[in-house]
């Protein structure tokens, strides 16, 4: 892949051995100082998704909802007709804030495009899809004790105000989810999978793994530190403290999938499976096809957790060793980072 602006190979922010190479990894996002690039991207996401994307979402809601929108949103459980409006507004917000604006940022600021995240194709995408699906299921069971702990954490008295705020935000999020997922028809499920599963997965992986994680790994020259900090930013962006730690672990899981493979599709698949399995599980639970409520915060029994941990680690070890890119200058670059 060629770019209209050459990379500054004598940049002091690159290892000397790498700077002297004739060509560089296609996954290089910017030749700016990495922390500067990270802050620019973070600001772009705050403005793009946190402001512009939300304005677009509110406009969609306003056009689709009759009557007092604020009153309806304050009590969404009493307005089941909000389902499609909420999904469409979320789709529009994600499309604008997490895909369109990052694409424009790359084009205008870095002379790159989104293809830099997808140029290392896995040899057998069907096999990796099955492996990632199994690993996602194993991870969900493995971290269920963490989910239960994080959902029931209490704060000291001097942090009572924060706890009440966090609980209210959690309640609001649960009510929105309830409107989206209650009494789903097969068509509702398919629409939810498209928006909450596919579109959200693509947008958030471009933003948090493709962009933020790439620059954090470059900044610290330590993939583990970059992956975990990006996962923390990813979890914080959801503004749900009582799910912060499980979401942090999921973010790290997705981060390693991207780092090991060099292709964002693997992380997108993991993200889609994580969201999609919850939607399908809720659908089956509501229809009485399964007895387990996937939205519950109860930990799985230890006899299920331990084998799931072993299974997940084994699958991740296999993915790590077999999804690596062929030896090349760009692989050497990531190894040195």
KALIN-V39363 format. One record per residue. PSI is psi as a letter, one per 30 degrees, with the letter a starting at -180 (* if undefined). D_CENTER is the distance of its C-alpha to the mean C-alpha in whole Angstrom. Layout:
[[PSI D_CENTER] [PSI D_CENTER]]
This chain:
[[k 26] [l 28] [l 27] [f 30] [k 30] [l 30] [k 29] [j 31] [f 31] [g 34] [k 31] [f 31] [g 28] [k 28] [k 29] [e 33] [e 33] [e 30] [f 31] [f 34] [l 33] [f 34] [l 30] [l 27] [k 23] [f 22] [f 18] [k 20] [e 18] [l 21] [g 25] [l 25] [k 25] [e 21] [e 21] [e 22] [e 20] [e 17] [e 19] [e 19] [e 16] [e 15] [e 18] [e 17] [e 13] [e 15] [e 18] [e 16] [e 14] [f 15] [d 19] [e 19] [e 16] [e 18] [e 21] [e 21] [e 19] [e 22] [e 25] [e 23] [e 24] [e 27] [f 28] [f 28] [k 29] [k 32] [a 34] [j 32] [e 29] [e 28] [e 30] [e 28] [f 25] [f 27] [i 28] [f 25] [f 26] [g 30] [i 29] [f 27] [f 28] [f 25] [e 22] [e 22] [e 23] [e 19] [e 18] [e 19] [e 18] [e 15] [e 15] [e 17] [e 15] [e 12] [e 14] [e 16] [f 14] [f 11] [e 13] [e 16] [e 17] [e 15] [e 17] [e 20] [e 19] [e 19] [e 22] [e 24] [f 23] [f 23] [h 24] [l 22] [l 19] [f 16] [f 18] [f 18] [f 14] [g 16] [f 20] [j 20] [k 20] [l 20] [e 24] [i 23] [e 20] [e 21] [e 22] [e 18] [e 17] [e 19] [e 19] [e 15] [e 16] [e 18] [e 16] [e 13] [e 16] [e 18] [e 15] [e 15] [e 19] [e 19] [g 17] [e 19] [e 21] [e 19] [e 17] [e 21] [e 22] [e 19] [f 20] [g 24] [k 24] [l 27] [l 27] [l 31] [e 33] [f 33] [g 29] [e 30] [e 29] [e 25] [e 25] [e 26] [e 24] [e 21] [e 23] [e 23] [e 20] [e 19] [e 21] [e 21] [e 17] [e 19] [e 21] [e 19] [e 17] [e 21] [e 22] [e 20] [f 20] [k 24] [h 26] [k 24] [l 26] [e 25] [e 25] [e 22] [e 20] [e 20] [e 19] [e 16] [e 15] [e 15] [e 13] [e 11] [d 10] [e 11] [e 11] [e 8] [e 6] [e 8] [e 8] [e 4] [e 5] [e 8] [e 8] [e 6] [e 7] [e 10] [d 12] [e 11] [e 11] [e 14] [e 16] [e 16] [e 17] [e 20] [e 21] [f 21] [h 22] [j 21] [e 17] [e 17] [e 17] [e 15] [e 12] [e 13] [e 13] [e 10] [e 8] [e 11] [e 10] [e 7] [e 8] [e 11] [f 10] [f 10] [h 14] [j 14] [e 16] [g 17] [g 14] [e 13] [e 14] [e 12] [e 9] [e 10] [e 11] [e 8] [e 6] [e 10] [e 10] [e 7] [e 9] [e 12] [e 12] [e 11] [e 14] [e 16] [f 16] [g 16] [k 15] [f 11] [e 12] [e 12] [e 8] [e 8] [e 10] [e 9] [e 6] [e 9] [e 11] [e 10] [e 10] [e 13] [e 15] [e 15] [e 16] [e 19] [e 20] [e 20] [e 22] [e 24] [e 25] [e 26] [f 29] [g 30] [f 29] [l 27] [f 28] [k 25] [j 23] [f 19] [f 19] [l 21] [g 21] [k 23] [k 23] [l 24] [l 27] [e 28] [f 29] [e 26] [e 24] [e 26] [e 26] [e 22] [e 21] [e 24] [e 22] [e 19] [e 20] [e 23] [e 20] [e 18] [e 21] [e 22] [e 19] [e 19] [f 23] [f 23] [g 20] [k 21] [l 23] [k 26] [k 28] [l 28] [e 28] [e 24] [e 24] [e 26] [e 25] [e 21] [e 24] [e 25] [* 22]]
